[in-house]
């Protein structure tokens, strides 16, 4: 059985991944800013669960969590970078602080977690890093561009990490979920910037309204999503990217079609710059 290290394990997809891994007999180091929230989810602490307080923006807490994991289980096999949140607002409307706070968790929090856990995986010459991204990190939209940008950054990190870790026997997968019925669209997981510039009502407004009305109505089943994620860690050759949900597949296919059309249409211009 494997030892999992999951950030943001108190709720949402992180909690479902934790539950699914435990049910399959794996051990899980479930980290969260509020460790009591993890324990409330498991009032009768199951075998294999170690709940540890760790804010991904605090490197020393992550180091302590890894030390606790190794003391308890002796190894770490799967690292799930799940902690993160959303931001709604047109690019110009979002404050500098809101954007920096977002990237501090969604991007730098992942880097902090990797710095804490990768020495163990490298020493073992085995393991799997699972970065929970978003279909919005492959094809974003008005009003969620900054959230998408944080997940685009995670795509780039994951691609490079894949090449860096593969020779060491460590695998990398970035998961690109569509809409799942977690708490992601409520105030506990998403920050909404005021619609302060009327010029953006036409572009960003419809997306704002759709998000506000879609909480709890997303098509994805989080338990099924968690099963798919745990499944992919158990195959010999996992994918670099894993889309989850029919809506994610549709958006990825639409962007690939658009990129191909534009590449073909403007190929002559691109090639005209060659020496």
N, C-alpha and C positions, 0 to 999 in steps of 0.2 A: 504494500500500500504506500501511497505517496504522502508527503507532507506539503500542505498548501499554506501560502502566506497571502492573505487577502486584505487589501486596504478598502476602507469604506464598507465594512462588512455588517454594519448595524441595520441597514435597510436596503430596499430596492434590489437591484440585480446582485449586489454584493452579498446580501443576506441569502438570496436564493442559491447563489453559487456555493456559499458556505454550507447550506442545508443539503444540497445535492451531493457535495463531496463527502460530508459526514455520513450520509445515508449509504454511500458506496463503500464505507469502511476506511476512507482516508482520514488523516489527521489534519486539522485546520488551525492555523494561527490567525484568528479573526481580529483585525485591528480596526479601531475607530477612535474618533476624538472623544466620544463618550462611551467608555467601555461598558457602562451599566446598561446601555441600550442593547448591546450584544447579549449580555447575560439575561436581560428580560425576555429575549426571544427564546432562550433555552433555560427556563426555571429549574429544570432537572438536567444539570450539566451532563451532556453526553460524553462518552469516552472519546478521546481524540480532539476535544475542543480546548483551545487555549485562547482566552480573550485577553487582549493586551491594548492598553491605551497608546495610541500613536496618531498624532496629527502629521500629515504628510508634509506640512510646511515647516516642521521642526525636525531637522536631521538627527539630533541627539535622541529624540523619542524613537525614531525608526531604528537607530543603532541598538537601543535598549531592547526593542521588540525582537530584533533578529537574535540578539544574545539570549533572550528568554526562549525563543524558538529552538535554538541549538541546545540550550540546557535541557529543555523538555524532550525534544525529539531527536536531536543529534544531526539533523540535516534539514534542508529545504529543497523541495523538488519542483514546485509550481508556484510562481509569483504572479498574482493577479493584481494589476494596477487598475483598480475600479473607482477609487475616490475621485470625485469631481462634481461639478454642478454646471448649470446653464445660465446664460445671460441673454436677455431679449432687449433689443433696441437697435435702431439704425446706427451705422458706424459713427456718424457725427454726433449722435445724441448721447452715446455712452461716455461717461466720465473717465478720465485717466485712471482714477483710483479703482473704479469698477473693473476696468480692463486688466490692470496690473494684478488685482486680487484674483481675478479669474485665472490668469496665466500662472500665478503663484501656486495654485492648487492643481489645475489641469495639466500643466506642463512641468513646472519646476518641482511640483510634488512627485511626479513620476520619476524625474531625474534623481530626486533625493532617495526615493525607494530603491531605484536601481543601484545607486551607489552603496546602499546599505546591504542589499541582498546578492548582488552579482559576485562579490568575492567568494561567497559560499558555493554558488553554482559553478563558477570557474574552477575552483579547487576540486569539486566533485567530478568535473568534466561531464556533467549531465544536468538536465533540468529544462524547464519550459517557462518562458515569460509570456504572459497573456495580458496584452494591453487593451483595456476596454475603451474603444474609440466611439465612433458614431458614423452612421451614413452621412451625417452632416460634415464629417471630416473628409469626405470624398466628393460630395456635391452639396454645397451649402445654399443658402437662400437669403433674401432680404430679411432683416430684423434679427437674424441669428448668425450673422456673418462673423461676429467676434467669437462666439462659442465655436462656430465651425473652424475659425482660424486656430483656436487652441487644439482642436482635434486634427486639423491638417498638420500641425506641428508634431503631434503624436504619430501620425502616419510617417513623417520623415524620420523621426527617431526610430520607429520600429523597422523601417526598411534598412537603415544603416546598421542597426543592432543585429538584424538578421544576418547580414554579411559578416559582422564582427564576431558573433558568437557561434555560428555554424561550425567553424573549424574546431571549436572547443567542445562540441557535442551538446550545446545548449540551443534549444529551438525557440523561435519567436513567432507569435501570432497576434495580429491586431484584429479585434472583433468590431464589426461595423453594424450595430443594431439599428433597426428602424424604430418605430414607436412601440414601446412596451408598456403594459399597464402596471407601472411602478409609480412611486410618488414623484417622478422626475418633473412633472409639469405643475406641481404645487409649490407653495412658497418655501418649503423645506429644501428644495433642490434647484430652484431656479430664481434668478434675480431679474426683475423687470425694471428697466430704466424708463423714466417718464417720456411719453411721446411729446417732446418739447418743440419739434420743428414741423410745422404743418406741411411743408413741401414733401415730407416723406410719408404722408398719409396714404398716398396711392401705392407706393412701392412696398413699404414695410407694414402698413396698416392691416392688410388682409392676413398676413402671417401672424401678426400679434393676435388678431381676433380668433384665428383658427387654433392657435396654441391655447388661448384662454378657454376655449370651449371644448377642448379635446381631452382634458384631464380625466382619466378613468375610462376613456373610450378608445384608447390606442388598440391597434389590432393584435399586437404581440402578447403572447402568454409568457410571463417572466419565468415560470417554472420550466416550461419547455425550452426557453432560451438558456437557462442554467444547465439543463441536461445536455444541450448541444455543445456548450462550452466545455463541460467536463468530458464529454465524448471525444472532443477533438484533441484533448491532451492524452488520450489513450491509444491514438493511432500511431503507426510507425513514421508516417510522413505527413505531419500536419501542414495545413496551408499557411502562407504568410498572412492572407486576408480571409476573414470569415464573415460574410454578410448574414444577418439574421432578420428574417421577416420578408414577406412578399413586397412590402413597400420599399425596403432597402434594396432588394434586387432590381426593382423597377427604376429607382433613382440612379443606381449605378449603371444600368444598361443605357438609360437615357443620356447620361453624361458621356459614356464611352462613344455612343453614336454621334453626339454633338462634336466631340473632340476629333473623331475621324472625319466628319464632314468638313470641319474647318481646316484640318490639316490638308485634306485633299484640295480644297478650294484655294488655299493660300500657299500651297507647296511651291509654286513657281517663285513667289516672293522669298520664302525661306531659303530656297536653294540659290537664289540670285545673289545672296550675300557671301557665298562660298568663294574661296580664292581659286 
